[in-house]
């Protein structure tokens, strides 16, 4: 089983390279830095946010020590004490170690938080922030439990019931019923022999450039192409006879 680790990190002044803040995180450092910058823009007043807002450039984040997750609070307290004793002017408001591992809010507290956030609009994200968020998600694979949580959060309760009953394709079947075989054949026949305009062809070509298909998608396209060819041949034979 892979051991969960935490990183004790420092935020440095981008111009003087002076260490000003020490924290801990289990996330990637670029993600944690982005969180700090976003939080500083929301107007909450504390030493860290005031310092970040006073900078002309983004602070620099660097790892100080990597420790097991279970020991990160003790390590953070120790490292903050060491640097303060050495004379570093840190903007940390406490001696570290905040955050209770395994703590969960009560249902009442969750409901209060949910009500407070209703209608709240988040500030638009910059291109740089969106790029960092995209890079942070690259290569991640969601567990089945995580996918299920997302599905429950996105779908309406009545739709979710149908999803569970219908399996993986339940959502599609429940919200967008598939057309019958007869309807699909009529739709297919109605498009046979209709020439596409140059503009339409250009759009189709542009949308497919740079797109890489999986082996399963390639096989599906081959089968669809063969089916279309067989249908056209059947129609032509009927016209000749």
C-alpha positions as CSV (number, residue, x, y, z in Angstrom):
1,X,0.0,0.0,0.0
2,X,1.4,3.4,-1.0
3,X,2.3,5.6,2.0
4,X,0.5,9.0,1.9
5,X,3.0,11.9,2.2
6,X,2.9,15.6,2.9
7,X,5.2,18.4,1.8
8,X,6.3,21.1,4.2
9,X,6.8,24.1,1.9
10,X,7.8,27.7,2.0
11,X,6.6,30.8,0.2
12,X,9.4,33.1,-0.8
13,X,9.5,36.7,-1.9
14,X,10.0,36.7,-5.7
15,X,12.4,39.6,-5.6
16,X,14.5,39.0,-2.5
17,X,14.0,35.2,-2.2
18,X,13.3,35.7,1.5
19,X,11.2,33.0,3.2
20,X,8.0,34.5,4.5
21,X,5.6,31.6,5.1
22,X,5.7,27.9,6.0
23,X,2.8,25.5,5.4
24,X,2.0,21.9,4.7
25,X,0.1,20.2,1.9
26,X,-0.7,16.8,0.3
27,X,-1.4,18.4,-3.0
28,X,1.1,19.4,-5.7
29,X,3.0,22.6,-4.9
30,X,1.7,24.5,-8.0
31,X,-1.9,23.6,-6.9
32,X,-1.3,24.8,-3.4
33,X,0.3,28.1,-4.6
34,X,-2.8,28.6,-6.8
35,X,-5.0,28.1,-3.8
36,X,-3.1,30.7,-1.8
37,X,-3.3,33.3,-4.6
38,X,-7.1,32.7,-5.1
39,X,-7.7,33.0,-1.3
40,X,-5.7,36.2,-1.1
41,X,-8.0,37.8,-3.8
42,X,-11.2,37.1,-1.8
43,X,-10.6,40.0,0.6
44,X,-10.0,38.0,3.8
45,X,-7.6,40.0,5.9
46,X,-4.6,38.2,7.5
47,X,-0.9,38.6,7.3
48,X,-0.4,36.0,4.6
49,X,-3.0,37.4,2.2
50,X,-1.9,41.0,2.8
51,X,1.7,40.0,2.0
52,X,0.7,38.2,-1.2
53,X,-1.4,41.2,-2.4
54,X,1.5,43.5,-1.7
55,X,3.8,41.7,-4.1
56,X,4.3,42.8,-7.7
57,X,4.9,39.2,-8.8
58,X,3.6,35.8,-7.8
59,X,5.4,34.3,-4.7
60,X,7.7,31.4,-5.2
61,X,6.9,28.1,-3.6
62,X,9.6,25.6,-2.6
63,X,9.6,22.3,-0.7
64,X,11.4,22.3,2.6
65,X,10.8,18.7,3.9
66,X,8.7,15.7,2.8
67,X,7.2,13.7,5.7
68,X,4.6,11.0,6.2
69,X,1.1,12.4,6.3
70,X,0.5,11.3,9.9
71,X,3.5,13.4,11.0
72,X,3.0,16.6,9.0
73,X,1.5,18.6,11.9
74,X,4.4,17.9,14.2
75,X,6.9,18.6,11.4
76,X,5.3,21.9,10.5
77,X,5.4,23.1,14.1
78,X,9.0,22.0,14.4
79,X,10.1,23.7,11.2
80,X,8.3,27.0,11.9
81,X,9.9,27.1,15.4
82,X,13.4,26.5,13.9
83,X,13.1,29.2,11.3
84,X,11.6,31.7,13.8
85,X,14.4,31.0,16.2
86,X,16.9,31.7,13.3
87,X,15.4,35.1,12.9
88,X,13.1,34.7,9.8
89,X,10.3,37.2,9.6
90,X,7.4,34.8,8.9
91,X,3.8,35.9,8.3
92,X,2.4,32.7,9.8
93,X,-0.2,33.8,12.4
94,X,0.2,30.6,14.5
95,X,2.9,28.0,15.3
96,X,1.5,25.5,12.8
97,X,-0.2,22.2,13.1
98,X,-3.7,23.3,12.2
99,X,-6.2,20.9,10.7
100,X,-7.7,18.0,12.5
101,X,-7.1,14.7,10.6
102,X,-10.3,12.6,10.2
103,X,-12.6,15.4,11.3
104,X,-16.0,15.6,9.5
105,X,-18.5,18.4,9.7
106,X,-22.0,17.5,11.1
107,X,-24.9,17.5,8.8
108,X,-26.2,20.7,10.4
109,X,-22.9,22.5,9.7
110,X,-22.8,21.2,6.2
111,X,-26.3,22.6,5.6
112,X,-25.4,26.0,7.0
113,X,-22.3,26.1,4.7
114,X,-24.4,25.1,1.8
115,X,-27.0,27.9,2.4
116,X,-24.2,30.4,2.7
117,X,-22.8,29.5,-0.7
118,X,-26.1,29.5,-2.6
119,X,-26.0,32.1,-5.3
120,X,-22.3,32.9,-4.7
121,X,-20.4,33.7,-7.8
122,X,-16.7,32.8,-8.0
123,X,-14.4,35.4,-9.6
124,X,-13.3,34.5,-13.2
125,X,-10.1,32.5,-13.4
126,X,-7.1,33.8,-15.4
127,X,-5.6,31.9,-18.3
128,X,-2.6,31.2,-16.2
129,X,-4.7,29.7,-13.4
130,X,-6.8,27.6,-15.8
131,X,-3.5,26.3,-17.3
132,X,-2.2,25.4,-13.9
133,X,-5.4,23.6,-13.0
134,X,-5.3,21.7,-16.2
135,X,-1.7,20.6,-15.6
136,X,-2.5,19.5,-12.1
137,X,-5.2,17.1,-13.4
138,X,-3.1,15.5,-16.1
139,X,-2.5,11.8,-15.6
140,X,-5.0,11.5,-12.8
141,X,-7.4,8.5,-12.8
142,X,-10.6,8.7,-10.8
143,X,-11.6,5.7,-8.6
144,X,-15.0,4.1,-9.1
145,X,-16.0,5.6,-5.7
146,X,-15.0,9.1,-6.9
147,X,-16.9,8.7,-10.1
148,X,-20.0,7.6,-8.2
149,X,-19.8,10.7,-5.9
150,X,-19.5,13.0,-9.0
151,X,-22.5,11.2,-10.6
152,X,-24.6,11.6,-7.5
153,X,-23.7,15.3,-7.2
154,X,-24.4,16.1,-10.9
155,X,-27.6,14.2,-11.6
156,X,-31.0,15.0,-10.1
157,X,-32.2,12.4,-7.5
158,X,-35.0,11.1,-9.8
159,X,-32.6,10.7,-12.7
160,X,-29.9,9.1,-10.5
161,X,-32.4,6.4,-9.5
162,X,-32.8,5.5,-13.1
163,X,-29.1,5.6,-13.7
164,X,-28.5,3.1,-10.9
165,X,-31.4,0.9,-12.2
166,X,-30.2,1.1,-15.9
167,X,-26.5,0.6,-15.4
168,X,-23.7,2.7,-17.0
169,X,-25.9,3.8,-19.9
170,X,-28.9,4.5,-17.6
171,X,-28.3,8.2,-17.6
172,X,-28.4,8.4,-21.4
173,X,-31.4,6.1,-21.7
174,X,-33.3,7.9,-18.9
175,X,-32.7,11.5,-20.2
176,X,-32.3,10.9,-23.9
177,X,-34.2,7.8,-25.1
178,X,-32.6,6.2,-28.2
179,X,-34.6,6.3,-31.4
180,X,-36.1,3.1,-32.6
181,X,-34.4,1.0,-35.4
182,X,-37.0,2.1,-37.9
183,X,-36.4,5.8,-37.0
184,X,-32.7,5.3,-37.4
185,X,-33.1,3.7,-40.8
186,X,-35.3,6.6,-42.0
187,X,-32.8,9.1,-40.7
188,X,-29.9,7.3,-42.4
189,X,-31.9,7.0,-45.8
190,X,-32.8,10.7,-45.7
191,X,-29.1,11.7,-45.7
192,X,-28.0,9.3,-48.5
193,X,-27.0,11.1,-51.7
194,X,-27.0,14.6,-50.1
195,X,-23.8,16.4,-51.1
196,X,-22.0,18.5,-48.4
197,X,-21.0,22.1,-49.1
198,X,-17.3,23.0,-49.1
199,X,-17.9,25.0,-46.0
200,X,-19.4,22.0,-44.2
201,X,-16.6,19.8,-45.3
202,X,-14.0,22.3,-44.1
203,X,-15.7,22.4,-40.6
204,X,-15.7,18.6,-40.4
205,X,-12.0,18.5,-41.4
206,X,-11.0,21.2,-38.9
207,X,-12.9,19.6,-36.0
208,X,-11.0,16.3,-36.6
209,X,-7.5,17.7,-36.9
210,X,-5.2,16.7,-34.0
211,X,-7.7,14.3,-32.5
212,X,-6.4,10.9,-31.6
213,X,-8.9,8.0,-31.5
214,X,-8.7,5.0,-29.2
215,X,-8.5,1.5,-30.7
216,X,-12.1,0.9,-29.7
217,X,-13.2,4.1,-31.5
218,X,-11.3,3.1,-34.6
219,X,-13.0,-0.3,-34.7
220,X,-16.4,1.3,-34.1
221,X,-15.9,3.7,-37.1
222,X,-14.8,0.8,-39.3
223,X,-18.0,-1.1,-38.4
224,X,-20.2,2.0,-39.0
225,X,-18.5,2.7,-42.4
226,X,-19.1,-0.9,-43.5
227,X,-22.8,-0.6,-42.4
228,X,-23.2,2.6,-44.4
229,X,-21.5,1.0,-47.4
230,X,-23.8,-2.0,-47.2
231,X,-26.9,0.2,-46.9
232,X,-25.9,2.3,-50.0
233,X,-25.3,-0.9,-52.0
234,X,-28.7,-2.2,-51.0
235,X,-30.4,1.0,-52.0
236,X,-28.6,1.1,-55.4
237,X,-29.5,-2.6,-56.1
238,X,-33.2,-1.7,-55.4
239,X,-33.0,1.3,-57.7
240,X,-31.5,-0.8,-60.5
241,X,-34.1,-3.6,-60.2
